[in-house]
Amino acid sequence: MAKILFKRTTPFSEVCGFVVADEYGEYERCDDDSDFGLYFRRESNQIVTMVSLCHYHTIYQESVWVGENSRES
């Protein structure tokens, strides 16, 4: 499994970009102010993705990536 490389920086937009599907398949977006921006990509992929997130969703997403990176291949 390729590692996910990420870096925290200043936000790219004013509003958090975290989106999740609810139990009905409808998408809900967080409408909190952005606190951080994240650059990320998979180690085997040269495409860099950028997203702005509120403090809560930044910590949430980073913990998911740390967990994925700690799994053995």
Secondary structure, DSSP 8 states (H G I E B T S, - for coil): ---EEEEEES-SSSB---EEE-TTS-EEE--SB--EEEEEEETT----EEEEE-HHHHHHHHHHHHHHHHS--
